[in-house]
Amino acid sequence: MILEEIKDTIEFIKSDLCKQVEEVVNQSIHSIVRIPLEMNHLLLPLHIIQHALPSNSRCWYVSPEDRLSQFKTSVMLNHFKEGIVDVNTYWQIDGYQKTVVFWSTESLVDHLIEIESNDMQYPDFIVFDEMDIVTPEINSRMVELLLRINTRVHLFFCVSYERNINQVTHWIEQILKQPYQMILLNTTPNKFLPVLLGSWDLIPFIDKKRVALKAKRYLKENPDIIKVNDHKFRYELVDYLRKKNFTPCIVILNSSEDCDSWVKTASKKPTHHENVESILNHFKWKTGIEFDPSELTDLLNKKLGAIHSKLHYRWAELIEYLFFYNIIDVLFTTLNYSEHIHAHAKTIVICTTNREVVQNSNPDVMNSVDTYHIKRLATRHNTENINHIIALHTRDMDITHLKDMLVSPPSTFNYPLHVGFPFLLGLMSLLDKDPIEIVHDVFQWEPIDDETGTRLLAMFDEIKTELPEANCGSSLATLKLRDIMFRLQQQINDVENKIKHEQKNKFGRLYEQQLQELLNEIELLPCNSCPNYQICHRRSHRKLRNLFDEYFQLNRKIFKSFAFSQIEISDYVNCLRHVNAIDEKNQLTHFGRLSSRFSLTFPMLLATCIEQDMFKKQSDSSLNVAFAGSFSESDLSIPMGKYDDFVFQDIINGYDQIIDLITPMRRSIYKYGFVPNKPSLLFGMILMAWQSGMDIHYIVSRLNISEGAFINLFYKANYLYHRITTAL
């Protein structure tokens, strides 16, 4: 059934899209292709490359890293002849010489400097997929790519999130300064119905300000909420979904632990599956990874699976592959991970509107971006079928809020872009343009009245006048450093109190180490030797104190305005000039080009180690991977006292050398009010442990972390090391 639907979609794309694309290609016009909500998103960019573009043309496909999943890549690769596609992401680095290249935005940005330096030929076409993702970091990478690529390349922008179509169009107009054409595909809208599940009856929501009267009556007459963690309810729900022909279905739960628990308990009537071996053999042929059949037998017999961020990405690919082909008919996931899924479903069941359940706090609730992705997932079957989005009456479910998100008209999002060192280093390669002017043209700033903007600039001049001999780089840096100093001092006080009360505790030694690190950190600030320390940090100067208070009163109003960002960008540029990453003409130096190879928040730190031959001194590549991994900006969190088993003296010695090398650079960055992160000794330790033969299951259980998070760290470390080797 699924294959037939895909075939129908392919025929539609060929008949309608190809004609429109052929016209804009002949006219050399850049194009925005809006992907309808009801269309299988995997297929449209693929068929632009395969069928709509001229034969024998070279093409790059570009997508954000977290959207170019292993499953999505595998599905797309299956449609090409073997040997004509290269893939470049954190987890796979092939090169960029073949006819078609799949890039993540992060990897392409990192490679641009060497592509430009070696005068490599750009492709004939570039297809930007998921152009409408609304995170500041991803959008800034997209803008940087558009500013830096050769204007002779023909560009296609695939936009599926129609609320952002005006924003995307504005960026393209501002950046390319060239005409574009919108390609709209006329499809029959997919039918889906948001409903409340009560007493195993579906109660429809209606498009009004409040929940439908029947739903309101049910909530009033049935105050007892559904207990999703009750095992009896779990298998009753799965049984209900199957009997009502609501499968394939995706069930959205609170946490990865809930997903794994539901797989084990949500079905008590397993059906025997005879094709485990053939499924695994096919998957091994596709990926080269072999799984033990015993790992899958129970899962396949129950036809249930879980997919979330804590899984090994190859296992997640296998689960999504099984769901795609209906071998699994109920898939459990979390709200945050649902947007990474590309296999569509007939029904979505929402058990919570919370992103994360946090004790004694107010968790984030589902927003319209989340509901958009949920709607897009509910598009698997033909349009004559009604797809359902079912809300369960659970303890943390805000039914009214969820209904409003599902049935309200779409709203426009205006997310700011992220200005940082990687972004500005990329702009510095455009030798004929001022970065501040570029940013002003393409960023969507919040309006600020002339009077406030004028007062802001005057305020900074007054601060500079009051602090003529300040060690910090600017008036804005003065304000930031006061806050940094205050927060560091608070942390020092907290740790000192813990040492006093828990000095005999097993964590006493660790707290003392933490205290010493904080004291070392505060010594890096330029404030300690500054002649203005007393009047700046002790607030002993009335006029300066009033200026500080006035600034913080205006801070929220001006934070996203261009008047403020112009000052902040100047600090970024002056900092880059101070550390010799750019020269007086704002052109990249050798050190600047080296720094621009890495999409890190502070790439100058890693570039310093490379320039000082840190990675040439090590003959063991495992050590270098571990050192590279220490720079990985992973969100992996490990509790104190959990890493005594992972002590390697070579890593400690190398880490001490790294700290010595980067300390002057970190001091220079602090001067401009930026807080440079430190490499993680612990990341280096656990990466070395695995490469030395320690069992991964022991590592993750000892550290109380997920296997998926650890594997992601390892691949990021490998990616960084590969980038380092290209720079040596």
N, C-alpha and C positions, 0 to 999 in steps of 0.2 A: 504493500500500500504506500509506504513512505517513498520508495523508489519511483513509483508511478507519479506521485505528487512532484518530486524533484524533476522528473522528466517533463511534466507539464510546465513547470516554472522555467526550465531551460528553453523550451520551445517558445514561450512567451517572450523571454528576454531576447532570443535571437530575432524574433519577428519585429519587435517594437524598438528595442534599445539600439540594435545594430544600425538601423537606418538613421537614427538621430545622431549617433556617434560619428558615423561616416560623414555626415554633413558638417559637423563642427571640426573634424579633423581636416577636411578639405579646405575649410576656411581659416585654419590655424587659430582657432578660438579656444581659450581655456574654458572648462566646463564644470558646472556643479550638477551632480546627479543625485537627486533626492530618492532615497530608497524607501518605498512605501512600508509602513509598519507591518503589513501582512505578508511581505515577501521574505523568503529565506535569505538572510543577509550573507551567508557564505557564498552565494552563487553570483550575485551581481558584479562585484569587483572582478571575480574570476573570469566571467564571460566578457567583460570589457577587454581584458588582456587577451583572451583566447580568440574571440570571434569578431569583436568590433574594431580592433586596431589592425592596421595593415600588416600583412604577413612579413616575416623576417625583420620586424622592428624589435628593438631592445626596449625592455620595460622594467621599471622598478615598482614594486608594491610596498607601500609604507603604512604601518599601523602602530598605534601605541603598544608598548611592550606587554602590558597586562591583557591586551585584547588579542595579541597574536599568540594564542595559546598553542600548546602542542597538538591538541585535537584539531583546532581550526587549520593549522598548518598541514597536518597529515591529510585532512579531507581535500584541501586545495591541491596539494602535491599529487594526489591520486589522479587528478585531471590533466596532468602534464606528462609528456614523454620523459622517460628517465634520462637524467644527465643534462637537462636544459635549465634547471632552477638551482640557484644558490640561496641559502637562508642565513641571515645574520641577526641573532638575538643574544641574550645572555647565555642561553643554554645550547646554542649552536652557532658556530662561526665558520662559514664556508669560503668566503671571498665574494667578489662582485664582478666577475668576468663573464658570467654566463648570460644567455639571452634574457632570462627573467630572474630578478633578485627580489626576495622577500626581506624587507628591512623592518626592524622596530625603529621607532623614531629616535630612541636613545642611541642605538647602535649607529644609525646613519649620521646623527649629529657628531658623534665621536670620530667617525671616519672621514668627515668632510675635509678636515685640514690636510690629511694626506692625499685625498682625491684631488684637492685643489693644488697642493704643492707638487704633486707628480704630473699635473696637467692631464689627469685621466679624463677620458671622454664620458660625458654624461649620456644617459640613455635617450631614446627618442621620446618616450612617454614616462610619466610618473603618475601612478594612481594613489592618491591619499585616501585611505579608508578611515572610518570612524573620525572624520574631521570635526565632529560636533561634540566630542568629549569635553566636559565642562570642569576640568580641574586646572588651576592656574599653571602648574608645572608642565602639563602636557601641552596646553595651548601655547605656552611660551616656546616650546621646542618646535611646534608646528610653524609659528611665526618666524623663528630663526631659520628654519629650513627654506621657507618661501623667500626669505630675503637673500639667502646665500646661493640657491641653486641657479644654474644657468637659465636665463630668461628665454632661450631658444627651445627649451624643453616644453613639450605640450603637457599640460597638467589637467588631471581629472580629480575632482573632490567628491567623494561619496559621503553624503550626509543623510543619516537616518533619523536623527533627532530633530524633527521639523521645527520645534520651538526655537532652535538656535540658528535657523536658516538665515535670518536677517543679520545676525551677528557674524556668521561665517562669511556671508556675502560682503559685509562691510570690510572685514579684514582683507579679503581678496582684492577688493577695489583699492584699498589704501596701500597695500603692499606691492601688488603687481603693476598698478597704473596701466592696466590693459583691459580690453573688453572681455567679458565672459558670457557664457550662455547657460541658462538653466535647462536641464533635461528632466522632465517630469514624466514618470511612467504611469499610465492610466490603468489602474487595476481595480477590481471589485473589492471594496473594503471588507476586511475580515470582521466577522461577527463574534463579539465576545460579550459576556454578560457578567458583571460583578454581582455576587450574591452573598448573603449571610447564611451560614449553615446552622440550623437549629432543629433539634429533635429529628435529625436526618431528613429534614425538608429544606429545600433551597428557597430562601426568601429574597426576591430580587431587590436590589437598590434602585432608586429612581433618581433622575437628575433634578433634585430640588435641594434646598439648603439643609434639609435634615434627612435623617434616615427614613425610608419608606414607613408608612403607618403600621404595616404588618410587622416589620422588623422592630419598630419601637414597642409595639404591643408584646412581641415575644420577649424582648429584653426586660420589660416590666413584669411580665408574668413568670419569667424563668430567671430569677436572680442567680441561681446556681450556675456557675461558669463551667465550661468544658475543661477538664483536667488533662492536658495533653501528655503528661508524664505517666498517666495511668495505663498500664499495659493492656487492659481490656479495651480501653478506648482506641488505642493505637491499631490493634488488628481489626477492630470494628470499622474504623475509618478506611483502612486499606481494602477491606472486603466490600465496603459500600462503594468505593470508587470503581472497583472492578465490575461489580454487578450493574452499576449504572452506566457502564461504558465511558467513564471519565478518564480512562488511561489512554496514552501515556500521560503521566502526571508528575509535576514537580511540587514538592512540599517544602515550604520555607519555614525553618525553625530558628530558635534563638542562638544556638551555638554548635560548634563542630562536635562537641561531646553528645549533644542531643541527637545529631544526625547519626552518629555511630550507634547510639543506643537504640534508635528506632529501627535500624537495619536488623538488629539482633532480636527485637521483640515485636515488630509490627505484623508479623505473619506467622500463624501457627499451623497453616495448611500448605506446606511447601509442595511444589510440583517438581517431579524429577526432570532434569535437563540432560539430554543425552549428548549434546554437542560441545561439552566443555573443552575437550582436546582440540577439536577443529577450530574453535573460536580462538583458543590460545595460540595455536599454530599460525593462524592468519595474523593475529596481533603481533606475534614475534617476527613474522616476515615483514610486517610494516615498520616496526620500530627497532628490531634487533634486541629487544629486552625480553627475557624469559621469566615467566611467573610460574610458581608452583600451582598445579591444578587444585590442590587441597585448599588454597587460599580463595578460590572462586566457586567451588562446588556448592557450598551452602548458600552463597549469595545468588548464584544463578537459579538454584532450585526455588528460592523464595521470590525471585524476580525483583529484588529490592537492592538499591545501592545508595551510597552516600558520597558526596563530592564537596570538598571544602578546602580552604587554604592550608590546612595542616597536613595534607596528604602529599606524598611523593608525586611530582607532576606526571610521571609516567603512569602511575596508578590512576590518577584523576583522568588522564587521557583514555585509559581502558574503560573506566566506568562510563564516561560520556559516550564513548564509541558503542558500548553495549546498549545504552539508553537510546542512542540515535537509531539503532536497528531493532528496537522493540524487544531485545533479549531481556532487558530490565524494563519494567513498565511503571515503576514508582521510584522517583529519585528524590533524596532528601538533601537539602543544601541550606546555607545561611543567606540572609538578605545581602550582606556585603559580597558574597561570592557569586550570587545569582547573575550579576552582570557579566561575569566571565564565561558563562555557559552559552554555547552556540547551538546546541541541539534543542529544537523547539518541542513544545508539549501541547496537548489538547486542553489540559486543565492545570491551573496553578492553585494550590491551597496555601493560604497564608495563616500561619499559626501565631504570628506576633507582628506588631507594627514597630517593635523596637529593633534597632541595629544590634544592641548589645545589652544584656542584663547586668547591671552593675549595682552591687549592694549599696544602699544608702546614697544613691545618686539618681539623677534624672537622665535616663538614657536617651539618645537621639531617636526620634521617631521617623517613620518612613516619609520621604518627601516625593515630590512629583518626578524627580529624576529616577528614583527607585521604581515608582509605579510605571514609568515609561518602559523600563527594561523588562518589567514583569509582563506588560502587555505584549511586548515584542516576542517574548518567549511563548506566549499563548497563541501561536499562529501555525500549528503544525498541520492541521487537516484542511481539507478543501473548504471553500467559502460557504457551501451550503450547510456545513455543520456549525453549530454554535459552540464556541469555546468558552469555558467558564473560569472566572477568577473567584475563588471561594474564600471568604473570611470566616475563620472559626471564632466562636465567642469564648475567648480566653481571658485570663486575669489581666494581662497587660495590653489587651487589644482596645484601641481607641476606634470604635466602629465609625463614628461620625467623621473623624479625621481621615480614616482610610477611604470611606465612601467619597468624600470630597476630592481626594487625590485621584480616585479612579474615574469619576464621572465629570469632574469640572473641566471647563475649557482649558486648553494648554496655555501656559504662561511663558514669558520670555525670561531667559536667564542672562545676567550680565556679570560674569565672574571676572575679577581682575587677573591680569597675567603676572607671572612671577619673574621679577627682575633679580638676577643674581650674577655671580661671577661667571658661571658657564655661559649664560645667555650673552653677557656683554663681551666676553672673549670672542664669541662667535661673531658678534657684530663688528668687532675691531678688524675682522678680515675684510670688511667692506671699506676699502681705504678711502673712498671718496665721499663717505657719509658720516655725519656727526651722530653718535649713538643717541644723544638726547633728542635730536630732531626725529630720528627713526622711531623712538619709543613714543614720542608725542603723536606721531601720525597714526600708529597702528594700535595703540592701547586705548581701551574704552574707559576714560577716566570719569569719576563722578564730578559733577559741576561744583565749582566753588566760587562764591561771589568775589568781585574785584577787591572789595575792602578787606576781606579776610586774607586773600592771597597777598596783598600788599603788606598787611600787618605781619604776616608770617615771615616774609623776607626781611622786614625791618627788625623784627624780634631777634632773628639770627645774627644780624649785624650788631645789635646792641649787646648780645651775649659775647660776641667776639671782641668787642671793645672793652668789656668789663674783664676779660681774661686774656690780656695781650700776650702773655708768656705761656699759654697753655701747651701741655705736651700732646694733647689729643689733636686729631687731624682737622676737626671742624666743629662748628657750634652744635650740629646734630650729633656728632660723636660725643660731645660733652654730655648731652642729655642721656644718650644711651649708656655711657660709661658710668654715670651716677647710678643708673638702675642696675647695671651689671655688678658693680661693687656692692650695692645693697643686697642683692640676691646671694652673692657669694658669701658675704658676711653672715647672712642668715643661715646658710647651709653649714658654715663653720660652727656657729653657735649650736645648731641642732646636733651635729656630730660630737661636739665637746660634751654636751649634756648626756648623750648616749654613752660616751666613754666613762663619765663619772658614775652613772647608774649601772652600767653593765660591763665594768672593766674586768670582772671575773668570768663573764660570759664567753662562750666559744667564739663570738663575733668580735670580741675586744680587739684582737690583733688587726682584724679587717677594718674596724672603725678607725684605728690609729693610722693605717695606710691611707684610708679615705681622707682623714684630716690632713695628712701631709700633702696629698695631691691637691686639695683645695687651697692650702697655704701656698703651694708652688704656683697654682693658677692665679691667685690674686696678685702674686709678685710680678706677673707678666703685664699687668695693667700699667699704662703710662702714668696713672694718677699718683702712685706712691712717691715718685720723685718730682712731682709737679709743684711749682711754687704756689699754685692756686688751690692746693688740696683743701685747706681749711675753709676758705670762703665758698668753694664749690660743693664739697661733701658735707661740711658741718653747717651749711646754710647760715653763715655768720654775716653775710652781706645782703642787706635788705633789698636793694635794687635787683640783684641777681636772683634772690629768692622769689621776688614778685614775677620776674621773667619766667622762671621755671614753672611757677604755679599757673601763669597765663598759658604757657605752652601746653601743659597737661590738660587744661580745660578745653583747649581747641583740638586736642590730639585726635579724638574720635571723628570730628568733623572733617579734618584735613587729611586723614591717613591715606585715603584712596584717591586723593586729588593729584593733579599733575604738578601743582605748585610744590607740594611736599616731595613727590617722587623725583622731581627735577633736582632737588637738593640731595636726595639720597643717591641718585644715580651719579651725581658729581662726586660723592664720597667713594662709591665703587670705583669710578674711573681714577680718582686720585690715589686710591689704595693700590690699584693695579700698576699705576705709574711708579709709586713708591717702592714696590717690590720688583720693579724692573720687568713686568710682564708686557708693558706697552711703553713706547718712547714718547717724546714730547709732541709728536705729530699724531698720537693715538694709533700708531701702527704696532702690530704685534712684534715683539722681540722673539729671539730663539726660545727663551723661557716661556713666553706667552703662548707660542705655538705648541710647545710641549704640554702646557697646562690645558690647552683647549682639546686635547685628546680624551679627556675624562669628564663624564657627566657627574661630577661630585660637587657638593656644595662649596668646598674649598679645594679645587684641584691643584692649587699652587703647592699644597703640602706634599702631595705625592710627587709632583714634578720636581720639588726640591730634592727628594730622596733619589730620584732617577738621575738628576743632574750631578749629584754627589757620588754617583756610582754605587749606591747602596745595593742594587740588585745585581751588579756585576761581581761583587765580592763573594757572593754565595754560589758555590758550585752545585749545591743540591736544589733542584727545581722545586721539590716539595717545600723547602724552607721559603723560597720566593713566593710560592702560591699562598703560603700561610701569612707572609708579610703583606702581600697584596690584599688578602682577605681582611687584614686588620684595618684597612682603609674603607672596607665595604660599609655603606650606610644602611645596614640592615636594622630592622626593628626587633630583632631577636633579643628577648629579655631573659636574663639568667639570674636567679636569686643568689644572694651572697652565700659563700661557703659551700658552693656546689661544684667547685672545679679543682679540688685538691688532687684528683687523679690525673689531671691533664697538664702537669708541669714539665716543660722541656727547657733545659738550660740554654740551648741554642736560640730558642725563641726569645727568652728573657734577654739574652745578650744583644740580639739583633734589635729587639724593641727598644732597649736603652739607647742604642745608636740612633734609631729613628727619632726618638724624642730629642736627643741632642741636636740632630740635624734640623728639625723643624721648629725648635723653640724660637730662634730669631724671626722666622717667618710668622709664627703665631703672635709674637710680640708686635710685629708690624701690622698685622691684621687687626689686633685689638685696638691699635691707635686710632682706627677709623670707626670704632664702635661696633664692629662685627665680632661675634663669638665663634672662633674657630674650633671645630670639634677635634678631639684627639683620636688617633688610631686605637683600636681595641686590642689589648693584649690577650684578652680571653678568646676573641675570635681566632687569633693566630694560634693559640694553644689547642683549641678543639679541632681546628682544621688540620693541624699537624698530627693530632691523635688519630684521626681517621686515616690520613695518608700513611701513618706508621703501622696500620693494620688493626687498630682497635675496632671492635665490632660497633657498627652504627647504632644498633638497638641498645647497647650498653650506654653509649654516649648520650643518646636522647633521653633514656630513662634516668640516668644519673643526674642530668641537668634539668630534668622535668620540662623539656621542650618538645615540639612536634618534629617528626621526621621531615615533613615538608619544609618547615622553616630552616632546618639545618641544611637540607639539600639545596635550597635556594641560595643560602649563604655560600655554599661550596661553588655553585655555578657562577655566582657573582665574582668570587675570588678568582676563578679560572679565567673569566672574561677580563678582569682587570689585569691579570698577569699577561694575558695575550696582548692587550693593548700596550703594556709596558715593554714587551719584547719587540713590538714593532717600532718603539721609540728608541731602543738601545742602539 
